[in-house]
Amino acid sequence: MMSTQKDLAFDDKIVLITGAAGGIGLATTLAFVRSGATVFAMDLLGSSLAESVAAMTDLSGSIITIEGDVTQADDWQRAVDTITGEFGGLDILVNNAGIIEAGSRLEKFDENVFDRVMAVNTKGTFLGMKAVIPAMRKRHGGAIVNVSSISGHCGSAVATAYTASKHAVLGMTKSAALDLAEYDIRVNAVCPAPIDTPMVRNLGTRQQAKDPSFDIAAVMSSGTPLKRLGDPGEVASAILFLASEQASFITGAGLPVDGGVLAK
């Protein structure tokens, strides 16, 4: 009988995480390294990635930084080639890189903004999954965790592009799970509610410029049954679970990490 006693250890696992310079990506990088993994942390040229990793003085030996744009297939291929060249394959991909632009009604929503959000959040996820398949097949299996959102389950009057992109991430997650099951590559998603990250805080700052009384933490917490923003580490814990052997019979799922929002 197969043992059900599985842990969250990632010794000897090779992990690629995008959007790793801050927020959920940085918290996930830290969690994987503390669990024994070697992490390739990927973010844009000019991001705070190098500084963030350098601050992890006791862990930085297990983190290798890669500068790249998730919307560019060549950057993905370069990252995968680097990883396979050093380690022969890849075990886990976390498609975390994402952007948000909210506050505009559909009638006035800028087309260029829409295209950029879809490029990063949707095309970036697609390119990432596509790029890592050969490397995971070398390992005879693997796990992909995409970061969607509660906005992948419901609508928003002032976040058309973000909502569309996160619905697409969930759809691609389900399709990829079916497509890649024969290779023992599991594909799942996490669906966070608003999390206390620089991206969310920056969104609040932009809204405050229009309304000085605006408090994004208070506004977003008010719609959450647990009455607070989530912590990046709480999302990281869910990502590690889905990537682990504890979730070995889970694929095609979208796991809410939302303080109860979707239960309403």
Buried (B, 14 or more C-beta within 10 A) or exposed (E): EEEEEEEBEBEEBBBBBBBBBBBBBBBBBBBBBBBEBBBBBBBBEEBBBBEBBEEBEEBBEBBBBBBBBBBBBEBBBBBBEBBBEEBEBBBBBBBBBBBBBBEBEEEEBEEEBBEBBBBBBBBBBBBBBEBBBEBBBBBEBBBBBBBBBBBBBEEBEBBBBBBBBBBBBBBBBBEBBEBBEEBBBBBBBBBBBBBBBBBBEEBBEEBEEEEEEBEBBEEBBEEBEEEBBBBBBBBBBBBBBBBBBBBBEBBBBBBBBBBEBBEE
